[in-house]
Amino acid sequence: MLRRRLPGAPGRRLAVLVAPLLLLLPTACVGGGGDGPAATPTAAVPGDIVVASGRDVTGKNGIRQRLIDVWNAGQDKAGTGYRARLVELPGNADEQRSQLLGALQSGSAAYDVVNLDVTWVPEFAEARLISPLPGTLLDDDVIAPVASTARWDGEVYAAPFNSDVGLLYYRRDHLRQAGVERPDLGAGLTWPELKKLITTLDERRPDGYEKGWTTQLAAYEGRTVNAVEAFASAVPDFTLTDEDGHYDATVEELTEGITELRRRTEAASVLPDAFRSDEADSLGAFAAGRTAFLRHWPYVYPALHQTFPKDRHGERLGVTALPGRAVLGGQNLAVTAASRRADKATELIRFLTGKESERCLLDAGFAATRVSAYTDDAVTCAVGAATPSPAPTGEGADTVPRDAAGRPEYASEVLLPALEEAVHRPRTPLYGAFTQTFTTALDDLFADDPPGDAELARRLAKALRRALPD
């Protein structure tokens, strides 16, 4: 929900550069689903606390596993008899969601903690597959829009683990080659200003350059994210659903949003492949030098910086806030309703989402969920080698520019403000129905003979009313 109260050398050389980038990519999330009875937990017994999650994008022996290792060391020292065990689920995000729903509804997998995409929390809570958690997990240090992703129906059902937000990556070296006087783009860049920069690049084309920018417009969650960002940028205080997850937009608002999305995706500025691209495809196009601008998530920054290291003219890669509004993403930790170790699982979540752990996640390349990770130099990471390996194989040195306290240099001035101003996708237990309806309805916008904006808005409104009934 977008809540009104909120302020988610070609050939072999190119293959060598791009392959590590593509390996680190998770796929975007989708949601939706049905109900299932929650099992009644029995008395707590020592043993393994099983944490089910998607793949850690920070490389071999990633930061999530290392944080769990630290917690386990403490449990061993205290002789509690508890140990946490991380289970990484195969497949893309939609497949992982299906696995989790099936496992929790049938009781076929003994998961105690699940790492949920932020759009899944209402669905799992409404189906009584996860249990309410103490409100103290969401203290004032948790970034406000991020904290709201963990609540549903007046209860706290999860704790934000790592966040995500749309950012704009750009080639400073391309801008220098095109004669742009200030190739270091600061905050406040607008879409008209971005279009002007693209026009300049079109007139003085760098080697390999094809179009100005690329993003994720294939018919999956990436299209939903890009469209929500356009709609929220065009309509102040825009919302698609109310607090109960029911459809809550007007045809006039949808028309303005579609008009803005059409402007952003004009053939003159966007790479044609963007309409068939997901996160991996768009990242590969940008890494190949085919575009100068890329909309993507924070976790790709370490690998992109290694792909475009500093040269004698200065930094080749830049990152700034996405023009307009950016969608919030991320994952939240929840305790399953069937866990036999719910109290200890909650203790584990408190550790994994605490200040020091969040600082470790930030240092490793994730977007931290707590303000202190970005602003308090006294909050440090005690986990050894928290900085990431740019390649998922664990090879290669960390090249990310860092501030005096060791954080990624862009974190406090770019990433934190972006998170604080981010908007939500609709928050509803029927999110899967919403996103499938939304992406399908927008197919016509990218067709050879698209309808007018108002007509497409009327079609979209009708479809969303069916998918999200009052």
N, C-alpha and C positions, 0 to 999 in steps of 0.2 A: 504494500500500500504506500502511496506517496502521501504521507500524512501532513495535514495542514500545520500541525504543531511543530514539525521539524524545520529547523532553519533551512541497497545493494548491483677474384678472377673467376668467371663462370666455370662450369664443369666441376672438376674434382675439388678445386679450392672452395667453391661455393658449398659443395656438399659437406666439406669438413666444417665450415662455419655454421651452417644451418642445422646439421643433424643434432648437436647438443641442445639447441633451442627447442626443436620439435619434441625431443624426448622428455623434456621437463613439463610438457603441457598436460594439465588435466582438462577434461571437457566440461562445458558449462552444464549447469544443473537444470533439471525440470522437476515438477512435483505433481501431485494429485493423488487420488486414491480413495480407499474405503475404510470402514471401521473393522475393529477386531477386538475381542475381549482381552483385557489385561489379566495376566496370571497373577495370583496372589503370592508375594514373596514369602519364603519360609524364613526361619531364624538365620541370622548371619553366621556364616561359617568361614574360617580362614581358607585361603586358597588364591587362585588366579582371579584377577579382575580383568576381564577381556574387553579390550577397546577396539571397536570396529570403525575403520576409517578408510577413505580413499588414499591414493598414493601420495607420499610426501614429496613435494616438488623441489626440496632443498638438496637433493642428491643422496648418494650412498651414505648409509648410517645417518639419515636426516635428523633435523633438530627435534622433531616430535619423539623419535625413538630415544634420543639422548636425554631429553627431559624425563621420559619414563624411566630410563636407567638411573637417573639421579634419585627419583622418588623410590625406586626399588632398593637402592643402596641404603636409604634411610629406614625403610621397613626391615631390611635384613639386620641392620645395626640394632634396631629396637626389638627384634625377635617377634614381630607381630604375626608372622605366618602368612602375610598377604604379599602378593606380587602382581604388578600390572603387566599385561601382555598385549602388545599391539598386533592386530590382525588387519592387513591391508587388503581391501576388497578389489577383485579384478573388474575389468570392464570400464565403460564410461559412467558418467554421473547418473544418467537415467537408469542404467543397468544396476548400479550400486543401490540406488533408491529401491528398485524392485526387489533386490536381494534382501535388503534390510526389512522392508515391509513383509515379505514372505517369511523371513526367519522369525521376526517378532510376533507375527500373527499366529504362526504355527507352533512356536516354541522349539523349532528345530535347531536353533543355535543359541548357545548360552552367552549372549552378549550382555555385559553389564553397563558399558558406556558406548554410545554411538556418536559419531562426529557427523552432524547433519548440516547440509547446506541451509543457509538462512531461510530460504523459501519453503523448506520442508517442515519447519517447526510447528506451524499451525496444524498441518495434516497429522503429524505423529501425536501431537497433544490431543487433538479432537478424537482420534482413534484410541486414546488411552494406552498408547504403546510406550510412552515416556511419563515419568513421574514429576510432579512439582518439586522445585528445589528451593532452598532458603533464599530469600530476597537479598541477603547480605552478599551474595555472589555478584550482584550488580550494584556496587558502590559508586560513589560520585566520580571515581577515577576512570570508569568505563565510558568511552566516548558515547554521547547521548544517542545518536541515531543507531549506533551499533548495539547499545543496550536494549533498544526497543525490539530488535529482532529476536530476543530471547523470551519475550513475553507473549502470552496468548490468553485471552478471556480472563484478564485480571490476575493471572498467575505467572510466576517465573518458571519456565520449563527447561531452560538451558543456560549455559554460560558461554559468552563469546570467546572462541579460541583464537582464531585468526580472522582478520577482516580482509576486505578487497574493495576497490573502487576504480572506476574507469579513469585512466590517465592518458595524456597525449605525449607520445614519444616522437622525437624529431631528429633529423640529421643536421647538426650544426654545420658540418663540413659542406653539405649541399647548399645551405643558405649562404655560406661564405663564398662558394664558387659562383653563386648567382648574383653576388654583389649586394646582398642584404647588409645594411650598415650595422644592425644589431642582431646578430644570429643567436644570441642567448635570450630566448623568449621567457618573459616573466609571467607572473600571475595576471589575470585579467584579460587574456587573449580572447577575442570574440570570433565568432564564425565569419563575419565579413572581413576581419583582419586576416584570418587564416586563408580565406579565398583569395585575398590580395597577394599574399605570399605565394600561393600556388600559381597565380598568374605570372608572377615574376619568375618562378622556376620554369614554367612552360616556355617563357621567352628565352631563358638561358639554361638549357637543359643539362644537368650533370650526366656523366657517363652512366648508362644503364637505366636512367630515369624514364618512367612511362606516364605516371599520373601522380597527382598531388598526395592523396592519402588512401589508406585502406582500413577496413574494419571487418566485422563479422556479420554478414547479412544473409547467410544461408538460412534455410527454413528450420531453425532450431533456436535454442535459448539465446544465442548471440543476437539474433534479429530482435527478439523481445527486449533485450537490454538496450540496444541501440535505439529502438523506437521509443521506449519509455524515457530515455534521456532526451530525445527530441521533443516529445510531448511535454515533459516537465519543464523544458527550457522555453517552450512557446507559451505555456499557460501558467501564470503565477498561481501557486497553491493548488496545483493540479492533483486530483486524486481519481483513480479508477475504481476503487472500492471503498466502502465505509469501514468502520472499525469492526464490524461483524463479517466482513468479507463479501458483502453484497455489491453488485454493480452500482456505481455512483458517479457517472460522467455524463456529459451532455453531448449531443451531436455537434454543437458549435465548438466545444472544446476539442473533440476528436478531429474536427476539420482543421483547426489551427495546428494541432500536433502533426497531422499528416502533411500539411503544407510545409512545416519545418523539416520533417524527415525527407520530403521530396527535394528540398533545397540542398540538404546535406549530401544527398546521393545523386546529384546531377552528374551526367556523363562527363562533363567538362573537368570535374575535379576528382572523382573517385575511380579507383582501379576497377575495371570491369570484373575481374576475378572476385572482387569483394562480395558480389551477389551469390557466389558459390563457396564462400570462405567461412571456416571456423577459426578458432584461436590459432591452431597450428598453421593453417594456410596463410592467414594474414601476417603472422609473425615471419614465415618464410619469405613472403613477398617483400616485406620491409628489410629483412636481413640481406636479401639479394640486391638491394638498392633500387628496386622498382618504384618505390614511393619515398617521399621525404617525411611523411607523417603517418603515424599509426595510433589507433585507439586500442589500448590493451590494459592489462592488469599489472599491479606492482610486482608480482613474483617473477616476471620476465626480465626485470631490470638488471640483475647480476649477469645473466647470460648475454643480454644485449650489449652490456658494457664491455664484456670480453670480446664480443664480435667486432665492436667498433672502439678499439682502444684509442687513447689520446695520441695525436701526432704532433709534429713540430708547430702546427698552428694552434693547437689547443685541443679541447674535448671535441670529439666527433659526434657524440650522442648527447641529446638533451631530453629532459622530461619536465613537463609542467602540467598544471591542472587542465582538464578537458574543458574547452569552451562551453559555456552554459552549465547545465546540471549534469551530474554524473551519478550512475546507479551504484548502490551499495551491494557488495557480495560478501562472501566469507562463509565460515563454518562455525557451528556452535556445538558444544559438548552437552549431552543429556544422559540421564540415568534411565535405563529401561525399566518399565513397570514390573518386569519379571525378575529383576536382579535379586539374588539372595545376599548380595553384599552392598546394598544401596548406601548405607552410611559411609562405608569405606570408599565406595565409588565416588560419592560426593566429596570426600576429603581429597581424593586424587584430582578431581576436576578443579577444586579450589587451588591446588598446587599448580596444575597445568595452566591455569588462567590468572595466576597471581602476577604481581608486578615484575618480579625477576624473570619469570618464565616468558612474559610478554616482551621484555627487553631482549631475551634470547631469540625469540621469534622474529623481532624486528631486525636484529643484527644478521640473521640468517637469510633475510629476503622477504619474509612475510610482512603484511601490514598488521602491526600490533593493534590490540583493541583498547589499550589503556593510554591515557594522556601522559602518564608519568614515564612511559617508555620513550617518549619523544622529547620530554622537557626536563626531567629530573636526572641530573648527572650522578646523583647518589644511588640511583637504581641501576645496577650493573648485572651482567650475565656471568654467573659462576660456572657455566658449562663450558668445558674446553672446546676451542675451535668452533665457536658458534657461527663464525662467518662462513658463508656457503662455498661449496665447490661449484664454480660456474657450470661445469659439465655434470650431468646426473651420474656419470661413472665415478665421480669423486676425484677426477683429475683436474689439474689446473689451479693456478693461484687466484686468490680473491683480488679483483681489480677495481672494485666499487669505490668511488671517492667517499671518504668518511670524514665526519667532523672531529673535533678535538676529543670528544667523548667516545668515539668509535662507532657512532651510528652512521647509517647511510646518509650522505651529505644532504640529500633532497628530502629526508624524512620529515623534519620539523617545519620546513617552509613550504613544501609542496604536498606531501602525503597527508599529514595531519589535518591541514585545512580542508583538503578534499574530502576526507572522511567526515569531518564535522558538518560539511554542507551537503553530503550525499543524500539521495532520495531512495525510497524503497520501491521495489516492484510490489504489485498487489499482495497483501498478506491475507491469505484465505486457505482453508483446508482443501479448496478445489483449485489449487494453483495449477495443477497439471492440465485441467480442463481449460483454464484461462489461457495458459501460454500456448497450447496447441491451437486454440481458436484464434488467438491474436496473431500468431505467425502465419497461419493459413490465410486469414483474411487479408493480410498485407501482401500476399503473393501478387495480387492484382496491381499493386503500386509499381512493382518491378517488371510487369509484363510489357510486351511490345506496344500494346495500345491500352494504356491505363485509363481508368475512369477519372472523372474530375474528383477533386478532394472532398467536396461535400457529398457526392454520391458514395464514394468509398467510406466516408465516415458514417453514413446511414447504414450501410451494410455491416460495418464493424459493430456499431451500437446494437443492431438487431442480434448479431451472433453472440456478443458478450452478454446480453440479457438472457439468452438461452443457457449459456455456460455458467453464469453466476446468478441464479434466480434470487428474487427477494425473499 
